[in-house]
Amino acid sequence: MSDEPAAVAARDLTKRYGGVEVVSNATFALPRGSKIALLGPNGAGKSTLLGILSSLITPSDGEAAVAGYSVRQNPLALRRSIGVLAHLPMVYEELSPIENLEFFARLYEVPDADARIEELLRAVGLWRRRAEPTQVFSRGYHQRLAIARAILHRPAVMLLDEPETGLDPAGVELLDELVMRDPAVTVLAATHLVDRTSQWASGVLRLERGRVTEAPSMPAPLAEPDAASQPVGASS
């Protein structure tokens, strides 16, 4: 059995709103480099779980660690070690694509930022339109820019919530190429496109009414959060 800590792990993770448990005693561990489909019906708690793991939602009980950082004890370091991609692009429409990525590059202190920004804008097909206001772009191009933003700082873990929304087939292929097939990155992605998960997922984490009913096999225990620990598995 491996003693390597999980890339994403939770123990008895619970979130209540007004006394209602939206996530209930969730316990699981995801191996480094795994690609996990987060499945369940509407209202199962998938978005809430992703919000907790990204440290944007505070759990009511329990603990979770992502890329070696506790969601409770070290949320700032955790956020610098993850990429987040949702069905809403969350880009600044008044800025151009290059200005968007320059802003986030400063935020994440990305080394050799100019070269990294050009690399990603070329990869997502936006280099020729890099100086245009993002607000004139289609929904699909907004999501392409969001993909570039999410992986700009080479995160160890990617948390995705319906990431295919707005993407045409070419955009979905870009998502798979840049995120889903990267062997160095751990992916947890909520999706309703169950038929497509066979193309990228190595396992399933299933929620039903906030409870985990299926989880990937992972022999390692939840690592003790360490404020001095380094992010795992960042790709180069």
TORZA-553037 format. One line per 8 residues: for each residue x, y, z of N, C-alpha, C, O. Coordinates in nm, 2 decimals. Example, Ala and Ser with C-alpha at 12.3 -4.5 7.8 and 13.67 -1.06 7.14 Angstrom:
REM residues 2
1.32 -0.57 0.78 1.23 -0.45 0.78 1.32 -0.33 0.78 1.42 -0.33 0.85 ~ 1.28 -0.22 0.71 1.37 -0.11 0.71 1.29 0.00 0.79 1.34 0.11 0.80 $
REM end
This chain:
REM residues 236
0.08 -0.12 0.00 0.00 0.00 0.00 0.09 0.13 0.00 0.19 0.13 0.07 ~ 0.04 0.22 -0.08 0.12 0.35 -0.09 0.09 0.44 0.03 -0.02 0.45 0.08 ~ 0.20 0.51 0.08 0.19 0.60 0.19 0.18 0.75 0.13 0.17 0.84 0.21 ~ 0.17 0.76 0.00 0.16 0.89 -0.06 0.03 0.96 -0.03 -0.08 0.89 -0.05 ~ 0.03 1.08 0.02 -0.09 1.15 0.05 -0.18 1.17 -0.07 -0.13 1.19 -0.18 ~ -0.31 1.18 -0.05 -0.40 1.21 -0.16 -0.39 1.35 -0.21 -0.35 1.44 -0.13 ~ -0.42 1.37 -0.33 -0.42 1.51 -0.39 -0.54 1.59 -0.34 -0.53 1.71 -0.31 ~ -0.65 1.52 -0.32 -0.77 1.58 -0.27 -0.83 1.48 -0.17 -0.85 1.36 -0.20 $
-0.86 1.52 -0.05 -0.92 1.43 0.05 -1.01 1.50 0.14 -0.99 1.62 0.17 ~ -1.11 1.43 0.19 -1.21 1.49 0.28 -1.24 1.38 0.39 -1.25 1.26 0.36 ~ -1.27 1.43 0.51 -1.31 1.34 0.62 -1.43 1.40 0.69 -1.42 1.51 0.75 ~ -1.54 1.33 0.68 -1.67 1.38 0.75 -1.70 1.52 0.71 -1.75 1.60 0.80 ~ -1.68 1.56 0.59 -1.71 1.69 0.54 -1.86 1.72 0.53 -1.93 1.65 0.47 ~ -1.90 1.83 0.60 -2.05 1.86 0.61 -2.07 2.01 0.59 -1.99 2.09 0.64 ~ -2.17 2.04 0.52 -2.22 2.18 0.51 -2.37 2.19 0.52 -2.44 2.12 0.46 ~ -2.41 2.28 0.62 -2.55 2.30 0.65 -2.59 2.44 0.61 -2.51 2.54 0.63 $
-2.71 2.45 0.56 -2.77 2.58 0.53 -2.90 2.58 0.60 -2.99 2.50 0.56 ~ -2.92 2.66 0.70 -3.05 2.67 0.77 -3.09 2.53 0.83 -3.21 2.50 0.84 ~ -2.99 2.46 0.88 -3.02 2.33 0.94 -3.03 2.21 0.84 -3.04 2.10 0.88 ~ -3.03 2.24 0.71 -3.03 2.14 0.61 -2.89 2.10 0.56 -2.81 2.19 0.53 ~ -2.86 1.98 0.57 -2.73 1.93 0.52 -2.72 1.92 0.37 -2.79 1.83 0.32 ~ -2.65 2.01 0.31 -2.63 2.00 0.16 -2.52 1.90 0.13 -2.53 1.83 0.03 ~ -2.42 1.90 0.21 -2.31 1.80 0.20 -2.31 1.73 0.34 -2.30 1.80 0.44 ~ -2.31 1.60 0.34 -2.33 1.53 0.46 -2.22 1.42 0.48 -2.22 1.32 0.42 $
-2.13 1.45 0.58 -2.03 1.35 0.62 -1.95 1.29 0.50 -1.93 1.17 0.50 ~ -1.91 1.37 0.41 -1.84 1.32 0.29 -1.70 1.28 0.33 -1.62 1.37 0.38 ~ -1.66 1.16 0.30 -1.53 1.11 0.32 -1.48 1.04 0.19 -1.54 0.95 0.14 ~ -1.36 1.09 0.14 -1.31 1.03 0.02 -1.16 1.08 0.00 -1.12 1.17 0.07 ~ -1.09 1.01 -0.08 -0.95 1.06 -0.12 -0.93 1.03 -0.26 -0.96 0.92 -0.31 ~ -0.87 1.12 -0.33 -0.84 1.11 -0.47 -0.69 1.10 -0.50 -0.62 1.19 -0.45 ~ -0.64 1.00 -0.57 -0.50 0.99 -0.59 -0.45 1.10 -0.68 -0.52 1.16 -0.76 ~ -0.32 1.13 -0.66 -0.25 1.23 -0.75 -0.26 1.19 -0.89 -0.24 1.07 -0.93 $
-0.29 1.29 -0.98 -0.30 1.26 -1.12 -0.43 1.19 -1.17 -0.44 1.17 -1.29 ~ -0.52 1.16 -1.08 -0.64 1.10 -1.12 -0.74 1.20 -1.18 -0.73 1.32 -1.16 ~ -0.83 1.15 -1.26 -0.93 1.23 -1.33 -1.06 1.18 -1.29 -1.11 1.07 -1.33 ~ -1.13 1.25 -1.20 -1.25 1.20 -1.13 -1.37 1.28 -1.18 -1.38 1.40 -1.17 ~ -1.48 1.21 -1.22 -1.60 1.26 -1.26 -1.69 1.27 -1.13 -1.72 1.17 -1.07 ~ -1.74 1.39 -1.10 -1.83 1.42 -0.99 -1.97 1.41 -1.04 -2.01 1.51 -1.11 ~ -2.04 1.31 -1.01 -2.17 1.28 -1.06 -2.28 1.29 -0.96 -2.26 1.27 -0.84 ~ -2.40 1.31 -1.00 -2.52 1.32 -0.91 -2.63 1.40 -0.97 -2.60 1.49 -1.06 $
-2.75 1.39 -0.93 -2.86 1.47 -0.98 -2.85 1.61 -0.94 -2.77 1.65 -0.85 ~ -2.93 1.70 -1.00 -2.94 1.84 -0.95 -2.98 1.84 -0.81 -3.06 1.77 -0.76 ~ -2.91 1.93 -0.73 -2.93 1.94 -0.59 -2.86 1.83 -0.50 -2.89 1.83 -0.38 ~ -2.77 1.76 -0.56 -2.70 1.65 -0.49 -2.59 1.71 -0.40 -2.55 1.64 -0.31 ~ -2.55 1.84 -0.43 -2.44 1.90 -0.34 -2.31 1.91 -0.42 -2.21 1.94 -0.35 ~ -2.31 1.88 -0.55 -2.18 1.88 -0.62 -2.12 2.02 -0.62 -2.00 2.03 -0.59 ~ -2.19 2.13 -0.65 -2.13 2.26 -0.66 -2.09 2.31 -0.52 -1.99 2.37 -0.50 ~ -2.17 2.27 -0.41 -2.13 2.30 -0.28 -2.00 2.23 -0.24 -1.91 2.30 -0.18 $
-1.98 2.11 -0.27 -1.86 2.04 -0.24 -1.74 2.10 -0.31 -1.64 2.12 -0.25 ~ -1.76 2.14 -0.44 -1.65 2.20 -0.51 -1.62 2.34 -0.45 -1.50 2.38 -0.44 ~ -1.72 2.41 -0.40 -1.70 2.54 -0.33 -1.62 2.52 -0.20 -1.53 2.60 -0.17 ~ -1.64 2.41 -0.13 -1.57 2.39 -0.01 -1.42 2.35 -0.04 -1.33 2.41 0.02 ~ -1.40 2.27 -0.14 -1.27 2.23 -0.18 -1.19 2.34 -0.23 -1.06 2.34 -0.22 ~ -1.25 2.44 -0.29 -1.18 2.56 -0.34 -1.16 2.66 -0.23 -1.11 2.77 -0.26 ~ -1.21 2.64 -0.11 -1.20 2.72 0.00 -1.29 2.85 -0.01 -1.27 2.94 0.07 ~ -1.39 2.85 -0.10 -1.48 2.96 -0.12 -1.60 2.94 -0.03 -1.67 3.04 0.00 $
-1.63 2.82 0.02 -1.74 2.79 0.11 -1.68 2.73 0.24 -1.60 2.63 0.23 ~ -1.71 2.78 0.35 -1.66 2.72 0.48 -1.74 2.60 0.52 -1.86 2.61 0.53 ~ -1.68 2.49 0.55 -1.76 2.37 0.59 -1.81 2.39 0.73 -1.76 2.47 0.81 ~ -1.93 2.33 0.76 -1.98 2.33 0.89 -1.91 2.24 0.99 -1.89 2.27 1.10 ~ -1.87 2.12 0.94 -1.80 2.02 1.01 -1.70 1.95 0.92 -1.72 1.96 0.80 ~ -1.61 1.88 0.98 -1.52 1.80 0.90 -1.40 1.87 0.85 -1.38 1.99 0.88 ~ -1.32 1.80 0.77 -1.19 1.86 0.72 -1.17 1.81 0.58 -1.22 1.71 0.54 ~ -1.10 1.90 0.51 -1.06 1.86 0.37 -0.92 1.92 0.34 -0.89 2.03 0.40 $
-0.84 1.85 0.26 -0.71 1.90 0.22 -0.70 1.89 0.07 -0.74 1.79 0.01 ~ -0.65 1.99 0.00 -0.63 1.99 -0.14 -0.49 2.04 -0.17 -0.44 2.14 -0.12 ~ -0.42 1.95 -0.25 -0.28 1.98 -0.28 -0.19 2.00 -0.15 -0.10 2.07 -0.15 ~ -0.23 1.93 -0.05 -0.16 1.93 0.08 -0.20 2.05 0.17 -0.14 2.06 0.28 ~ -0.29 2.13 0.13 -0.33 2.24 0.22 -0.47 2.23 0.27 -0.57 2.18 0.20 ~ -0.49 2.26 0.40 -0.62 2.25 0.46 -0.71 2.36 0.41 -0.67 2.48 0.40 ~ -0.84 2.33 0.39 -0.94 2.43 0.35 -0.96 2.53 0.46 -1.01 2.64 0.44 ~ -0.94 2.48 0.58 -0.97 2.57 0.70 -0.84 2.65 0.74 -0.85 2.77 0.77 $
-0.72 2.58 0.74 -0.60 2.64 0.80 -0.52 2.72 0.70 -0.45 2.81 0.74 ~ -0.53 2.69 0.58 -0.44 2.75 0.48 -0.51 2.78 0.35 -0.46 2.73 0.24 ~ -0.62 2.85 0.35 -0.70 2.87 0.23 -0.62 2.95 0.12 -0.64 2.92 0.00 ~ -0.54 3.04 0.16 -0.47 3.13 0.06 -0.37 3.04 -0.02 -0.37 3.05 -0.14 ~ -0.29 2.96 0.05 -0.20 2.88 -0.02 -0.27 2.77 -0.11 -0.23 2.74 -0.22 ~ -0.39 2.72 -0.06 -0.47 2.63 -0.13 -0.51 2.69 -0.27 -0.50 2.63 -0.37 ~ -0.56 2.82 -0.26 -0.61 2.88 -0.38 -0.50 2.90 -0.49 -0.53 2.90 -0.61 ~ -0.38 2.92 -0.44 -0.27 2.94 -0.54 -0.22 2.80 -0.60 -0.15 2.80 -0.70 $
-0.27 2.69 -0.55 -0.23 2.56 -0.59 -0.34 2.49 -0.68 -0.32 2.38 -0.73 ~ -0.45 2.56 -0.69 -0.56 2.50 -0.77 -0.60 2.58 -0.89 -0.58 2.70 -0.89 ~ -0.67 2.52 -0.98 -0.74 2.59 -1.09 -0.88 2.57 -1.08 -0.92 2.45 -1.05 ~ -0.97 2.67 -1.11 -1.11 2.65 -1.10 -1.17 2.69 -1.23 -1.14 2.80 -1.28 ~ -1.26 2.61 -1.28 -1.33 2.64 -1.40 -1.47 2.60 -1.39 -1.51 2.48 -1.36 ~ -1.56 2.70 -1.40 -1.70 2.67 -1.38 -1.78 2.69 -1.51 -1.72 2.73 -1.62 ~ -1.91 2.67 -1.51 -1.99 2.69 -1.63 -2.01 2.84 -1.66 -2.04 2.87 -1.78 ~ -1.98 2.93 -1.57 -1.97 3.07 -1.59 -1.82 3.11 -1.60 -1.75 3.07 -1.52 $
-1.78 3.17 -1.71 -1.64 3.19 -1.74 -1.56 3.27 -1.63 -1.45 3.25 -1.61 ~ -1.63 3.37 -1.57 -1.57 3.45 -1.47 -1.44 3.52 -1.52 -1.34 3.51 -1.45 ~ -1.45 3.59 -1.63 -1.34 3.67 -1.69 -1.39 3.81 -1.69 -1.51 3.84 -1.68 ~ -1.30 3.91 -1.70 -1.33 4.05 -1.70 -1.36 4.09 -1.84 -1.27 4.10 -1.92 ~ -1.49 4.12 -1.87 -1.53 4.14 -2.01 -1.47 4.28 -2.06 -1.46 4.30 -2.18 ~ -1.45 4.37 -1.97 -1.40 4.50 -2.01 -1.25 4.50 -2.05 -1.20 4.59 -2.11 ~ -1.18 4.39 -2.02 -1.04 4.37 -2.05 -1.03 4.28 -2.17 -1.12 4.20 -2.20 ~ -0.92 4.30 -2.24 -0.88 4.21 -2.35 -0.84 4.07 -2.30 -0.81 4.06 -2.18 $
-0.83 3.97 -2.38 -0.77 3.84 -2.33 -0.63 3.86 -2.27 -0.61 3.80 -2.17 ~ -0.55 3.93 -2.34 -0.41 3.94 -2.28 -0.41 4.02 -2.15 -0.33 3.99 -2.06 ~ -0.50 4.12 -2.14 -0.51 4.19 -2.01 -0.56 4.11 -1.90 -0.52 4.12 -1.79 ~ -0.66 4.02 -1.93 -0.71 3.93 -1.84 -0.60 3.84 -1.78 -0.59 3.83 -1.66 ~ -0.53 3.78 -1.87 -0.42 3.69 -1.83 -0.31 3.76 -1.76 -0.25 3.71 -1.67 ~ -0.28 3.88 -1.80 -0.17 3.96 -1.73 -0.22 3.99 -1.59 -0.13 3.99 -1.50 ~ -0.34 4.02 -1.57 -0.39 4.05 -1.43 -0.38 3.92 -1.34 -0.33 3.93 -1.23 ~ -0.42 3.81 -1.39 -0.41 3.69 -1.31 -0.26 3.64 -1.30 -0.23 3.58 -1.20 $
-0.18 3.67 -1.40 -0.04 3.63 -1.38 0.03 3.71 -1.27 0.11 3.65 -1.20 ~ -0.01 3.84 -1.26 0.04 3.91 -1.14 -0.01 3.86 -1.01 0.06 3.85 -0.91 ~ -0.14 3.82 -1.01 -0.20 3.77 -0.89 -0.13 3.64 -0.84 -0.11 3.62 -0.72 ~ -0.10 3.56 -0.94 -0.04 3.43 -0.90 0.11 3.43 -0.91 0.18 3.33 -0.89 ~ 0.17 3.55 -0.94 0.32 3.56 -0.95 0.37 3.45 -1.05 0.46 3.38 -1.01 ~ 0.31 3.45 -1.17 0.36 3.35 -1.27 0.49 3.39 -1.32 0.51 3.50 -1.37 ~ 0.59 3.30 -1.32 0.72 3.33 -1.37 0.72 3.33 -1.53 0.64 3.25 -1.59 ~ 0.80 3.42 -1.59 0.80 3.43 -1.73 0.66 3.44 -1.79 0.62 3.37 -1.88 $
0.59 3.53 -1.73 0.45 3.55 -1.76 0.41 3.57 -1.91 0.32 3.52 -1.96 ~ 0.49 3.66 -1.97 0.46 3.69 -2.11 0.46 3.57 -2.20 0.38 3.55 -2.29 ~ 0.57 3.49 -2.18 0.58 3.37 -2.27 0.46 3.27 -2.24 0.41 3.21 -2.33 ~ 0.43 3.26 -2.11 0.32 3.17 -2.07 0.19 3.22 -2.12 0.10 3.14 -2.17 ~ 0.16 3.35 -2.12 0.04 3.40 -2.17 0.03 3.38 -2.32 -0.08 3.34 -2.37 ~ 0.13 3.40 -2.40 0.13 3.38 -2.54 0.11 3.23 -2.57 0.03 3.20 -2.66 ~ 0.17 3.15 -2.50 0.16 3.00 -2.52 0.01 2.96 -2.50 -0.04 2.89 -2.58 ~ -0.06 3.01 -2.40 -0.19 2.97 -2.37 -0.29 3.04 -2.47 -0.39 2.97 -2.51 $
-0.27 3.16 -2.50 -0.37 3.23 -2.59 -0.35 3.16 -2.73 -0.45 3.15 -2.80 ~ -0.24 3.12 -2.77 -0.22 3.05 -2.90 -0.29 2.91 -2.88 -0.36 2.87 -2.98 ~ -0.28 2.85 -2.77 -0.34 2.71 -2.75 -0.49 2.72 -2.76 -0.55 2.62 -2.81 ~ -0.55 2.82 -2.71 -0.70 2.83 -2.71 -0.75 2.90 -2.83 -0.87 2.93 -2.83 ~ -0.67 2.94 -2.92 -0.71 3.01 -3.04 -0.75 3.15 -3.03 -0.83 3.20 -3.11 ~ -0.69 3.22 -2.93 -0.72 3.37 -2.91 -0.61 3.46 -2.93 -0.62 3.58 -2.90 ~ -0.49 3.41 -2.98 -0.38 3.50 -2.99 -0.40 3.61 -3.09 -0.37 3.73 -3.06 ~ -0.46 3.59 -3.20 -0.49 3.69 -3.30 -0.59 3.79 -3.25 -0.60 3.90 -3.30 $
-0.67 3.76 -3.15 -0.77 3.85 -3.10 -0.73 3.89 -2.95 -0.82 3.93 -2.88 ~ -0.61 3.89 -2.92 -0.56 3.91 -2.79 -0.59 4.05 -2.74 -0.60 4.07 -2.62 ~ -0.60 4.15 -2.83 -0.61 4.29 -2.78 -0.76 4.34 -2.79 -0.79 4.45 -2.76 ~ -0.85 4.25 -2.84 -0.99 4.30 -2.85 -1.06 4.29 -2.71 -1.02 4.21 -2.63 ~ -1.16 4.37 -2.69 -1.24 4.36 -2.56 -1.31 4.23 -2.55 -1.37 4.18 -2.65 ~ -1.29 4.16 -2.44 -1.35 4.03 -2.43 -1.50 4.03 -2.44 -1.56 3.93 -2.48 ~ -1.57 4.14 -2.42 -1.71 4.15 -2.42 -1.77 4.13 -2.56 -1.89 4.09 -2.58 ~ -1.69 4.14 -2.67 -1.74 4.12 -2.80 -1.73 3.97 -2.84 -1.77 3.93 -2.95 $
-1.67 3.89 -2.76 -1.65 3.75 -2.79 -1.78 3.67 -2.77 -1.87 3.71 -2.70 ~ -1.79 3.55 -2.84 -1.90 3.46 -2.82 -1.88 3.39 -2.68 -1.78 3.40 -2.62 ~ -1.99 3.32 -2.64 -1.99 3.25 -2.51 -1.88 3.14 -2.51 -1.81 3.12 -2.41 ~ -1.86 3.08 -2.62 -1.76 2.97 -2.63 -1.62 3.03 -2.62 -1.53 2.96 -2.56 ~ -1.59 3.15 -2.68 -1.46 3.21 -2.66 -1.44 3.26 -2.52 -1.32 3.26 -2.47 ~ -1.54 3.30 -2.45 -1.53 3.34 -2.31 -1.48 3.21 -2.24 -1.39 3.22 -2.15 ~ -1.54 3.10 -2.26 -1.50 2.98 -2.19 -1.36 2.93 -2.23 -1.29 2.88 -2.14 ~ -1.32 2.95 -2.35 -1.18 2.92 -2.39 -1.08 3.01 -2.31 -0.98 2.96 -2.26 $
-1.11 3.14 -2.30 -1.03 3.23 -2.22 -1.03 3.18 -2.07 -0.92 3.19 -2.00 ~ -1.14 3.13 -2.02 -1.15 3.09 -1.88 -1.06 2.96 -1.86 -1.00 2.95 -1.76 ~ -1.05 2.88 -1.96 -0.96 2.76 -1.96 -0.82 2.81 -1.94 -0.74 2.76 -1.86 ~ -0.78 2.91 -2.03 -0.64 2.96 -2.02 -0.61 3.02 -1.88 -0.51 3.00 -1.82 ~ -0.71 3.10 -1.83 -0.70 3.16 -1.69 -0.68 3.05 -1.59 -0.60 3.06 -1.50 ~ -0.76 2.94 -1.60 -0.76 2.84 -1.49 -0.62 2.76 -1.48 -0.59 2.72 -1.38 ~ -0.55 2.75 -1.60 -0.43 2.67 -1.60 -0.31 2.76 -1.61 -0.19 2.71 -1.62 ~ -0.32 2.89 -1.60 -0.22 2.99 -1.62 -0.10 2.96 -1.53 0.02 2.97 -1.57 $
-0.13 2.93 -1.40 -0.03 2.92 -1.30 0.02 2.78 -1.27 0.08 2.74 -1.17 ~ -0.02 2.69 -1.37 0.02 2.55 -1.36 -0.03 2.48 -1.23 0.05 2.43 -1.15 ~ -0.16 2.48 -1.21 -0.21 2.43 -1.08 -0.19 2.28 -1.06 -0.18 2.21 -1.16 ~ -0.18 2.23 -0.94 -0.16 2.09 -0.91 -0.30 2.02 -0.92 -0.30 1.90 -0.96 ~ -0.41 2.09 -0.89 -0.54 2.03 -0.89 -0.63 2.12 -0.96 -0.63 2.25 -0.95 ~ -0.72 2.07 -1.04 -0.83 2.14 -1.11 -0.96 2.10 -1.06 -0.99 1.98 -1.06 ~ -1.04 2.20 -1.02 -1.18 2.18 -0.98 -1.27 2.24 -1.08 -1.27 2.36 -1.11 ~ -1.36 2.16 -1.14 -1.44 2.20 -1.26 -1.58 2.18 -1.23 -1.62 2.07 -1.18 $
-1.67 2.27 -1.27 -1.81 2.26 -1.25 -1.88 2.29 -1.38 -1.89 2.40 -1.43 ~ -1.92 2.18 -1.45 -1.99 2.18 -1.58 -1.90 2.26 -1.68 -1.95 2.36 -1.74 ~ -1.77 2.22 -1.69 -1.68 2.30 -1.77 -1.71 2.30 -1.92 -1.66 2.39 -1.99 ~ -1.79 2.21 -1.97 -1.81 2.20 -2.12 -1.92 2.30 -2.16 -1.94 2.32 -2.28 ~ -1.98 2.37 -2.07 -2.09 2.46 -2.10 -2.04 2.57 -2.19 -1.94 2.64 -2.16 ~ -2.11 2.59 -2.31 -2.08 2.69 -2.40 -1.97 2.66 -2.50 -1.95 2.73 -2.60 ~ -1.91 2.54 -2.49 -1.80 2.50 -2.58 -1.86 2.42 -2.70 -1.94 2.33 -2.68 ~ -1.81 2.45 -2.82 -1.84 2.37 -2.93 -1.74 2.25 -2.93 -1.66 2.24 -2.84 $
-1.76 2.15 -3.02 -1.68 2.03 -3.02 -1.53 2.06 -3.02 -1.45 2.00 -2.95 ~ -1.48 2.17 -3.10 -1.34 2.20 -3.10 -1.30 2.25 -2.96 -1.19 2.23 -2.92 ~ -1.39 2.33 -2.89 -1.36 2.38 -2.76 -1.35 2.27 -2.66 -1.26 2.27 -2.57 ~ -1.44 2.17 -2.67 -1.43 2.05 -2.58 -1.30 1.98 -2.60 -1.24 1.93 -2.50 ~ -1.26 1.96 -2.72 -1.13 1.90 -2.75 -1.01 1.97 -2.69 -0.92 1.91 -2.63 ~ -1.02 2.11 -2.69 -0.92 2.19 -2.62 -0.92 2.16 -2.47 -0.81 2.15 -2.41 ~ -1.04 2.16 -2.41 -1.05 2.13 -2.27 -0.99 2.00 -2.23 -0.91 1.99 -2.14 ~ -1.01 1.90 -2.32 -0.96 1.77 -2.29 -0.80 1.77 -2.30 -0.73 1.71 -2.22 $
-0.76 1.83 -2.41 -0.61 1.83 -2.43 -0.54 1.91 -2.33 -0.43 1.86 -2.28 ~ -0.59 2.02 -2.28 -0.52 2.11 -2.19 -0.54 2.08 -2.04 -0.45 2.11 -1.96 ~ -0.65 2.01 -2.01 -0.68 1.98 -1.87 -0.70 1.83 -1.85 -0.63 1.77 -1.77 ~ -0.80 1.77 -1.91 -0.84 1.64 -1.88 -0.73 1.53 -1.90 -0.73 1.43 -1.84 ~ -0.64 1.56 -2.00 -0.54 1.46 -2.03 -0.40 1.49 -1.98 -0.31 1.42 -2.01 ~ -0.39 1.59 -1.90 -0.26 1.63 -1.84 -0.23 1.53 -1.73 -0.30 1.53 -1.62 ~ -0.13 1.45 -1.74 -0.10 1.35 -1.64 -0.05 1.40 -1.51 -0.06 1.33 -1.41 ~ -0.01 1.53 -1.51 0.05 1.58 -1.38 -0.06 1.65 -1.30 -0.03 1.69 -1.18 $
-0.18 1.66 -1.35 -0.28 1.74 -1.28 -0.39 1.65 -1.23 -0.44 1.56 -1.31 ~ -0.44 1.67 -1.11 -0.55 1.59 -1.06 -0.68 1.67 -1.09 -0.68 1.79 -1.07 ~ -0.78 1.60 -1.15 -0.90 1.67 -1.19 -1.02 1.61 -1.11 -1.04 1.49 -1.10 ~ -1.10 1.70 -1.06 -1.24 1.67 -1.01 -1.34 1.75 -1.08 -1.34 1.88 -1.06 ~ -1.42 1.69 -1.16 -1.51 1.77 -1.25 -1.65 1.72 -1.24 -1.69 1.61 -1.27 ~ -1.74 1.82 -1.20 -1.88 1.79 -1.20 -1.94 1.80 -1.34 -1.91 1.90 -1.41 ~ -2.01 1.71 -1.38 -2.07 1.71 -1.52 -2.20 1.63 -1.52 -2.22 1.54 -1.45 ~ -2.29 1.68 -1.61 -2.41 1.60 -1.65 -2.39 1.52 -1.77 -2.48 1.44 -1.81 $
-2.27 1.54 -1.84 -2.25 1.47 -1.96 -2.18 1.33 -1.93 -2.07 1.31 -1.95 ~ -2.27 1.25 -1.87 -2.22 1.12 -1.82 -2.15 1.04 -1.93 -2.05 0.97 -1.91 ~ -2.21 1.04 -2.05 -2.16 0.96 -2.16 -2.02 1.00 -2.20 -1.94 0.92 -2.25 ~ -1.99 1.12 -2.18 -1.85 1.17 -2.22 -1.74 1.14 -2.12 -1.63 1.14 -2.15 ~ -1.78 1.10 -2.00 -1.68 1.08 -1.89 -1.59 0.96 -1.93 -1.48 0.95 -1.88 ~ -1.64 0.87 -2.01 -1.55 0.75 -2.05 -1.43 0.80 -2.13 -1.34 0.72 -2.14 ~ -1.44 0.92 -2.18 -1.33 0.97 -2.26 -1.21 1.03 -2.18 -1.10 1.04 -2.23 ~ -1.24 1.06 -2.05 -1.14 1.12 -1.97 -1.13 1.07 -1.83 -1.02 1.09 -1.77 $
-1.23 1.02 -1.77 -1.24 0.99 -1.63 -1.17 0.86 -1.59 -1.19 0.76 -1.66 ~ -1.09 0.86 -1.48 -1.04 0.74 -1.43 -1.12 0.68 -1.31 -1.09 0.57 -1.27 ~ -1.21 0.76 -1.27 -1.30 0.71 -1.15 -1.41 0.81 -1.14 -1.43 0.91 -1.20 ~ -1.50 0.77 -1.04 -1.62 0.84 -1.02 -1.64 0.87 -0.87 -1.61 0.79 -0.79 ~ -1.68 1.00 -0.84 -1.72 1.03 -0.71 -1.87 1.07 -0.72 -1.90 1.17 -0.79 ~ -1.96 1.00 -0.66 -2.10 1.02 -0.68 -2.17 1.07 -0.55 -2.15 1.01 -0.44 ~ -2.25 1.17 -0.57 -2.33 1.23 -0.45 -2.47 1.20 -0.47 -2.53 1.22 -0.59 ~ -2.54 1.17 -0.37 -2.69 1.16 -0.37 -2.74 1.22 -0.24 -2.71 1.18 -0.13 $
-2.81 1.33 -0.26 -2.86 1.41 -0.14 -2.75 1.45 -0.04 -2.77 1.44 0.08 ~ -2.64 1.48 -0.10 -2.53 1.53 -0.02 -2.44 1.42 0.04 -2.33 1.45 0.10 ~ -2.47 1.30 0.02 -2.39 1.19 0.07 -2.31 1.12 -0.04 -2.36 1.10 -0.15 ~ -2.19 1.08 -0.01 -2.11 1.00 -0.11 -2.16 0.86 -0.11 -2.16 0.79 -0.01 ~ -2.20 0.82 -0.23 -2.25 0.68 -0.25 -2.15 0.60 -0.34 -2.17 0.48 -0.34 ~ -2.05 0.67 -0.40 -1.95 0.59 -0.47 -1.83 0.68 -0.47 -1.84 0.80 -0.49 ~ -1.71 0.62 -0.45 -1.59 0.70 -0.45 -1.47 0.61 -0.50 -1.48 0.49 -0.50 ~ -1.37 0.68 -0.56 -1.26 0.60 -0.61 -1.18 0.53 -0.50 -1.19 0.58 -0.38 $
-1.11 0.43 -0.53 -1.03 0.36 -0.43 -0.90 0.43 -0.41 -0.83 0.47 -0.51 ~ -0.86 0.46 -0.29 -0.74 0.53 -0.25 -0.69 0.48 -0.12 -0.75 0.50 -0.02 ~ -0.57 0.41 -0.12 -0.52 0.35 0.00 -0.47 0.45 0.10 -0.46 0.42 0.22 ~ -0.42 0.56 0.06 -0.35 0.66 0.15 -0.45 0.73 0.23 -0.56 0.77 0.19 ~ -0.42 0.76 0.36 -0.50 0.83 0.45 -0.50 0.98 0.42 -0.41 1.03 0.34 ~ -0.59 1.06 0.47 -0.59 1.20 0.46 -0.46 1.26 0.53 -0.44 1.23 0.65 ~ -0.38 1.33 0.45 -0.26 1.39 0.50 -0.29 1.50 0.60 -0.39 1.57 0.58 ~ -0.21 1.50 0.71 -0.23 1.61 0.80 -0.20 1.75 0.74 -0.09 1.76 0.68 $
-0.29 1.85 0.74 -0.26 1.97 0.68 -0.13 2.03 0.73 -0.10 2.03 0.85 ~ -0.05 2.09 0.64 0.08 2.15 0.68 0.10 2.28 0.61 0.11 2.28 0.49 ~ 0.10 2.38 0.69 0.11 2.52 0.63 0.24 2.53 0.55 0.24 2.62 0.46 ~ 0.34 2.46 0.57 0.47 2.47 0.50 0.48 2.37 0.39 0.58 2.38 0.32 ~ 0.38 2.29 0.36 0.39 2.19 0.26 0.38 2.26 0.12 0.33 2.37 0.11 ~ 0.43 2.19 0.02 0.43 2.24 -0.11 0.32 2.18 -0.20 0.28 2.06 -0.17 ~ 0.27 2.25 -0.30 0.17 2.19 -0.38 0.23 2.06 -0.45 0.34 2.05 -0.48 ~ 0.14 1.97 -0.48 0.18 1.84 -0.54 0.16 1.85 -0.69 0.07 1.92 -0.74 $
0.25 1.78 -0.76 0.23 1.75 -0.90 0.21 1.86 -0.99 0.14 1.84 -1.10 ~ 0.26 1.98 -0.97 0.24 2.09 -1.07 0.31 2.06 -1.20 0.43 2.02 -1.20 ~ 0.24 2.07 -1.31 0.30 2.04 -1.44 0.39 2.15 -1.48 0.38 2.27 -1.44 ~ 0.48 2.12 -1.57 0.58 2.22 -1.62 0.54 2.25 -1.76 0.61 2.33 -1.82 $
REM end
